[in-house]
């Protein structure tokens, strides 16, 4: 999902774009050799907890929505196990 799409979903569901959250979650996307594999770094429960610590409870909900949207792009379903941390994410075969 594109940055703008994540922001628009946040506006629709939470009333504001939470740009700082989406930037933070995708910070490693431009790192050499990482690309979509950046998701393993912060797209999990540990990442949501860090967003909560850095930006607050509402921001954590924006992070959860962002991560779910991206997981679905990889074939994840709502009833599937939600990754807990980077190792779990990788062990699930998600990158």
C-alpha positions, -999 to +999 in steps of 0.1 A: +000+000+000+013+035-008+020+061+019-009+082+007-033+052+009-022+045+045-028+082+054-062+082+037-073+051+056-062+067+088-082+099+080-113+078+072-110+055+103-093+077+128-098+113+118-062+123+110-034+110+087-008+099+112+019+107+087+046+103+114+035+067+121+035+057+085+069+072+079+083+055+110+069+021+100+083+023+065+116+040+074+137+011+062+119+007+029+146+027+010+175+010+025+198-008+000+188-044-006+157-043+017+127-030-003+095-047+008+115-067+033+115-036+055+082-048+069+100-074+090+115-046+111+084-029+124+052-046+110+044-066+141+030-063+176+064-052+189+063-024+163+028-013+174+040-012+210+069+010+200+045+033+181+024+035+212+054+045+233+066+071+208+033+086+195+004+074+218-026+051+218-044+065+187-011+063+167-008+027+177-042+020+161-030+037+129+000+014+130-022-016+134-043-006+104-011+001+084+003-033+092-029-052+085-032-035+051+004-045+043+000-080+056-030-086+035-009-076+004+012-106+013-017-130+016-023-128+053-059-131+065-076-116+096-079-150+112-042-157+108-016-154+135-005-117+139+033-115+139+047-107+173+082-095+164+108-096+135+117-133+141+081-143+141+074-123+110+102-141+092+092-175+106+057-169+092+073-167+057+065-131+053+100-120+044 
